[in-house]
């Protein structure tokens, strides 16, 4: 599903907008990376796209997913997955049940899908562990897989690999991008790590509007 975003302004009422005049077009199966300094509005832009931007921050934005405008669609009906640095795993559910919760009930082989996902992230042995028994990197892996198992039509990732060690980060990044490509999911990634950007990926560098006329450069 192609994701098209037109942001007119984003910021606090009465202040200079953090971002303005941004147009993003993310094709199915591709990853578009957003980079910029801390505080320039990257995470707020993702929240606006997902329909979850909280007051007092405001955004004038149009979101189109495969030809369907989502501007007035509630966040839970947008089919846009989100993953931020806080993993937000259910503390009372095991790893397996956290993942099972995300798999659509219409899926004929829900348990098999979870088992395969755990094998792919090298965590089959911890299927029955509770979230508090996992390391930070393990929790991140589970959260990433849970987002993918929900079968979103578009996915928003904010620094998804930041808590992983270098070797695991590279392997998991390759698996995530490959999986998203095969599934045809349009993905926006916020990152400070240039290694998260492959040569074939699109890149938008965001800068504060107060620092430079024109909200972004490519």
N, C-alpha and C positions, 0 to 999 in steps of 0.2 A: 504494500500500500504506500503510495507516495504521500509525503507529508510536506505541506506548503504553509509557510508562516510569513505573515507580513506584520511587523511590529512598527507602529507609528511612534509611540512614546511609552517609556516605562520609568517610573520613579515615584517620589513622594509628592503629594499635592503642594503646589506653591514653590517647589524647588526646580532647579534645572534638571531635566530628565537625565537619568543614568544612561539610557540608550534610546536611540530614535532612528527611524528610517532604515530598518533592517529587513531584508527579504531573504528567506531561506527556502531552498527547494531540495528536499532529500528524497531520492528515488528508492524504490523498494530494494532491499538487500544491500544498501550502501550505508556507510557511517560518515556522518558529518561532524567534525570536531570543532568545538568552540574553545578558544583560548583567550585569556586576558588577565589583567592584574586583579588582585583581590579587591572586592567591593565594587566592581564595575557593573554588576547586574547579571552575571552568568546564571547563577542558581535561580534568581528571580525570573529570568526569562523562561527557564524550564518549567517553573511553577505556573507561569502565565499560560504556557502552551497546554499544560495538563489541566488547566481550569482550577488550580489550587492556590493561586496567589492570595495572600492574606492582607487585610487592611493593616496599616494605612498605605502600603504600597499599591499603586494602581498601574494598569497597563491598558493601552488601546491597541489591541492585537486581533488579527483575524487568523484563524487556524482552519486549514482545509486538509482533510484526510481522504485521499482517493476520491476527490470531487465532492465530498460532503462537508459542508461548513459546520464547525463544532462550537461556534462562538456562544450559542445559547444552550449547549448540551452540558448536563451535569458531569462533573469529573468522573464519577464511577461508571458512566455510560460511554465515555470517549474511546475506550479500548486503547488507551495510551498508557503503557507501563512506565513506572518510575522507580529509580533506585538512587538514593543519595548516600552519603558517607555513613549515616546511621543505618544499620541493617534492619531494624524494626522487626526482628523475628519474634514470633509468639513465645514468650518465656515458659508457658505451661505445656507446650507441645514439643515432642521429640523432633529431631532433624527430619526424619521420614514424614511425620505428620505435618510439619511446616510446609514441606514441599507438596505433599498430597493435597493440602488445602488450596494450592494454587491451580492444580490441574482441573480444567473444566469437567463437570460431572458427565457431560456427554461423551467424554473420551472413553472408548471401549476398554482400554487397558491402562487405567490410571496407575495402578501399583507398579506395572512393568515400566511405565514411563519414568516414575520416580527412581526405581532401581537403576535404570540405565543412566539417568542424570547423575546419581551418586557415584557410579563407576567412572563416569567421564571426569568428575572433579576429584577423583581419588579419595572418596570418603565413604565407601560402602561399609567399612568397619565401624563407622560412627553413626549409622542410621538411627540407632536407638538412644543416642546421647541427647541431653537437653542443651539448649543454647548456652547456658552458663558454663557448660563443660567444654566449650570450644575455644580455641584461640581466636584472636581478632581476624586473622587471615581465613580461618575456617568459616567463621560467621559470614565473612564477605562472600566466600564462595557459595555458601548456601543461599544467601540473599540474591545473588546474581542468578543462580539456577531457578530459584522460585519465580523471579521476574520473567524468565524465559518460558517456564512451564505454563504460565498463564496465557500463553499464545497471544500476546499483544499485537496490534496492527502497526504500532509505532512504539519506540522505546526511548526513554530519556535517562541517561546515566551521568551522574555527577561524581567525578573522581572515583570511578568504580574499582580501580586497581590500586589505590593509594596505600592501602594497609598490607599489601602483599610483598613478600621478599622478591628480589629481582628475578630469580629463576622461575618461581611459580607465576609471577606476574606475566612473564613472556608467554608461558604455556597457556595460562588461562585466557589471556588477551587473544591469542591465536584461536583458541577454541570458541570463545564468545563471538568474535567477528565472523568466524566460519559458520557457526550455527545461525547467526542473524542473517548472513548472506543466503544460506540455503533456505531459510524460512521466509525470505523476502521481506524482512522487517526493516523499515526505515528507522534509523537510529541517530540520535543526537548525543554526543559525548562532550561533557565539560572536563577538561584536563589541563594540568600544568606540565605534563611530561610529554616531550616531543616524540618519545618512543611510542606513544599511543596513536600516532598518526602515520598511517601507511602512505606510500607515494600515490596510490590511486584514490585516496580519500580526499574529500573536500575539507577545507579549513577556512574558518572565519575567525579573524582576530578582533576581539571586542576591546574597545577603549572607552573610558568615561567621556560622556559628551562635554563635560566641563573642561576636559583636558585637550580636546581636539574637535574641531568642527567636522561633523560627519562621524557617525557612531561606529563605523567599522571599516577596516581595510582588508582586502584579500591578497 
